[in-house]
Amino acid sequence: MNYLVSVIIPCYNAEKWLVRTLDSALSQSYPHLEIIVVNDGSTDSSLSILEKYKESTTTPFQIVSTKNQGVSHALEIGRTLAKGDFFQYLDSDDILLDKQKIESQVNTLLKEQAEVAFCDYEELYIDGARKASKYAKTLSNRPDVDFIRKFWRPTACFLYTKNIIEKIGAWNSSFKTFNDVRFYLLVSEIKPKYVHIPIVGVLYNVDAQSLSRKYGVITYFTDYYKLLMYFIQRWESQQTLDNERKAEIIEALRDCAKAFIGKDNAKFEMCIRQIYALQPNYIPKKSLKMRLLSNLIGYRQAEKIASYLRKMLYACF
């Protein structure tokens, strides 16, 4: 049987990168592809580039143009149009680096009777430099915990079975950022079988996609906090907020608190209150100094002092 892979590409003002992204998809060794590009209200030459590719390729190539409504909305349009047995999401500024990426993942999913395959990636910087990912190569036996903060891949690294996509359902357009992490966590709730393909299959355009660069640190961590609250409420309502999930969420809330302190004290307090709501009298465990200081004066004050000391140390260098 010739299994079809749907390659879904949300596109917004991607003229700088779109050609190499499309070339990387159309150069894949796997022959049974359909390309679906959702042009999310681009005001540059993206649509013109897309139309030229549609005219020149024999691969089924569909273009849908909408007013700008964000990546989640574009992904949802692509999902509803896709006819594939497998789904490949691909941002319009990333590259499928290995020409056998999709073929390797399809074959492995079939062989292992798995539902999600993921590969490794390299980061691409504006000066052309490339760097290996700093994140873990493999998932633990708790992907639902790993995806909170320790494990991340660009959406392009993953290949999903249609069954997984149908179980998750619609993309939530209210999430303008962190839609990928939300999706990964929802997938992990289903407890699918994951397989790691040990190839560098994707080149991730850091400068084009870094949320902290696009929106600033405060907006980035505000959105991260909203994501954490979404899953706290979801898992509490399901009575599935176990100790491992809770511990990792607290560490993520600490990341947010450290970003807010001295910049937005109201949001810093918001994070501290949520940490205490999850674990009254919280004391950090990983740092001996923070543990001792928190025992003496409480975690809230300890974090403030630690932030001051970090700034002083940074100023010295």
PyMOL commands that set and color helices and strands:
alter all, ss='L'
color gray80, all
select helices_A, chain A and resi 18-26+46-56+71-81+101-112+143-149+155-157+162-168+179-189+206-209+211-215+217-238+243-260+265-278+288-297+299-316
alter helices_A, ss='H'
color red, helices_A
select strands_A, chain A and resi 5-11+33-40+61-66+86-89+95-96+116-124+130-132+158-161+194-205
alter strands_A, ss='S'
color yellow, strands_A
deselect
rebuild
show_as cartoon
